[in-house]
Amino acid sequence: MFKVVAEPIDELDLAGAVRTEADGAVVQFRGVARRFSRGREVVHLEYEAYPEMAEKTMAQIGGEIAEKWPGSKVAMVHRTGVLAIGQASVVIAVATPHRGEGFAACQYAIDRLKEIVPVWKKEVWSDGSQWIGWEHTASGRAPAAAKPRAADATRPSLKFQVTLRASQDAVFDAFFREPQRWLCRGATIERQVGGRLRVCWGDSCAEGRFVQYDAPSAARFTWRFEGDPLPETMVVVSTERSDTGADGQPTTVAIEHYGFGVGPDWDALYLGCARAWAGYVKNLRAVMDAGVDLREPDE
């Protein structure tokens, strides 16, 4: 059993799902939402996931455990959505013939899950919130040259919002069908979950994959410059009808970019992205509201 679910998992009997008469030990790990984290009071947690890939990579972990500890059986379930304090976010059960290998396999399972499974956590505090642990990639693999970093060393997300005099469909299409008008010189975008995204400027390209594509309201994709040893970051684009009363079916578009660590490499990336997205939003407004075409004459 390898599942991502939106409902509570506190009462699931994973032990019963893996135990057989050949087993002398069943070890279960239950991760729960705690009240205090990083010196701040936590109100609740929010988890998001790429379910198809998450379940696939959890099954991969089960296969790895079966190879390392022959005869073992594993079940994993991870929760998504809003979790109250004390509720379980993940439950893992491992059944083995002997207790030593059971403890070792269960430890391996949770460590590996945190390493490769595309599940993301947001801590909501009494005075703010922050996404935690975006060093993992949506493909389920950490980049080979990525530098390890602590999950608690994460910069705040970058968020930019603008209201445009255009419909949701028009804004979403400009963003993902015609990015050459306002964002880049060239682009290849496969508009579906798991689809590839690659945008290029004169001297560099960024690449990623969609983990959500719900036109015309929301999309989420990984983001990394080609050849960059740093782990992927994540970009979320959401649109909604605005009630400002302006002409032309006003739409509010929000762009959130997060997953930044700390340190010289990350700090430069954070500042560079802040400047870039601020400029891109201005370009988008010019294209949508004023009809400006930012492409070069030969394009």
Buried (B, 14 or more C-beta within 10 A) or exposed (E): BBBBBEEEBEEBEBBEBBBEEEBEBBBBBBBBBEEEBEEEEBBBBBBBBBBEBBBBBBBBBBEBBBEEBEEBBBBBBBBBBBBEBEBBBBBBBBBBBEEEBBBBBBBBBBEBBBBBBBBBBBBBBEEEBBBBBBBBBBBBEBBEEBEEBEBEEBBEBBEBEBBBBBBBEBBBBBBBEBBBBBBBBEBEBEBEBBBEBBBBEEEEBBBBBBBBBEBBEBBBBBBBBEEBEBBBBBBBBBBEEBEEEEEEBBBBBBBBBBBBBBEEBBEEBBEEBBEBBEEBBEBBBBBBBEEEEEEEEEE
